[in-house]
């Protein structure tokens, strides 16, 4: 199993743990490089979308 996580910006609130978005994939089906391509845009975009909804 490989996984990546990105923190949701602005989710740090006193008394509540910060939020993050995680993506996991099996090693057999997804190479490290393929997984990292999802980190660069889609996972960061997802975290930004969640952050915008927290306001």
Secondary structure by P-SEA (a helix, b strand, c coil): cccccccccccccccccccbbbbbbbcccccaaaaaaaaacaaaaaaaaaaaaac
